[in-house]
Amino acid sequence: MFVQKKRGPSEDDEQDDANELAWLRARSRPFSKPYGLGANGLAGLFLGTVGGAHAVLLVQSLAAPQRNVALVRWCLYAGAMCGFHASEFLGAAAWRWRDVSFDSWLLNHSVAYGLAFFAAVLEFALECRLPLKQSAATLRLGVVLVAGGPGGGPA
């Protein structure tokens, strides 16, 4: 027979209670608090819309008689970014479900992350003019590297 031992309150229990209380308070103001369901819903809607629109563009571009490699590359990039942010939220929801908030989406990561994102978009736009970036071999190599993830590099 299983007997549960009584244990005193710990710091983890107090933190869990504080998170639950913050979550319950946020339900009354869903868009003004990070634990609000409205903010989380809008973040998911935004990522789903961006990811879905780029998936449709990707399928149309691949089905077109004359393929636009730059558009294919951009759609794959946008899909990878949406997948990254969604997987961060899902990871937080699976392992730290009491701490899930709008911050779990990593959409408001940091100013440096935002600047790096916009620098990457600008770099992409400039590199589309180079003939090397238009080759299908470069596209395939990039897809393999993104799909492989960071596991192949040194620790």
Secondary structure, DSSP 8 states (H G I E B T S, - for coil): ----------HHHHHHHHHHHHHHHHTTSTTTSTT-HHHHHHHHHHHHHHHHHHHHHHHHHHHSSS--HHHHHHHHHHHHHHHHHHHHHHHHHHH-GGG-SGGGG-TT--HHHHHHHHHHHHHHHHHTTSGGGG-HHHHHHHHHHHHHGGGGS--
